[in-house]
């Protein structure tokens, strides 16, 4: 497993349109951090953008599967299922830890409502699971994956946002930051396992040309 993780990070530099993806990654990271600073941890938006870095890692590795050369090697299955999941999960673990530490600092400083700070972390836990489900499907069935993501994201966001006004946020906050953070780590590992499971089930299905757009044309 460790060798696969190392290989995944080594292969990132060979991903399709690396510079563009890095620029987008930096943009989302900066936007996420800025949103966190201005909202003082009371908004979910910053966390969502900040955690998207894992998706870029997954996409860069997956993009190499478009190449006919990769399609003919023994690494094909690993590059399509295991390596992108392992590499992006490591990134997500690091980013989520940074996010949790930031929440601890914000609570210690008392700059915002503690209940809201913990509750937005719980919301991010839920969004993480939805995102893992999306990435497990979208590279084979892009339209279906996108529709499922939007439906689940909007349903979860509206349900959780409305729940805050019905005392649910207080119930979640009462569990404490350590427990909610633990839920997040469980969500990351469960999401990674889900990606691998669905990846195995969909392995023989062709990659979605719509998902990769120009990838197929340029990679050949």
Secondary structure, 3 states (H helix, E strand, C coil): CHHHHHHHHHHHHHCCCHHHHHHHHHHHHHHHHHHHHHHCCCCCHHHHHHCCHHHHHHHHHHHHHHCHHHHCCCCHHHHHHHHHHHHHHHHHHHHHHHHHHHHHHHHHHCCCCHHHHHHHHHHHHHHHHHHHHHHHHHCCCHHHHHHHHHHHHHHHHHHHHHHHHHCHHHHHHHHCHHHHHHHHHHHHHHHHHHHHHHHHHHCCCCCCHHHHCCHHHHHC
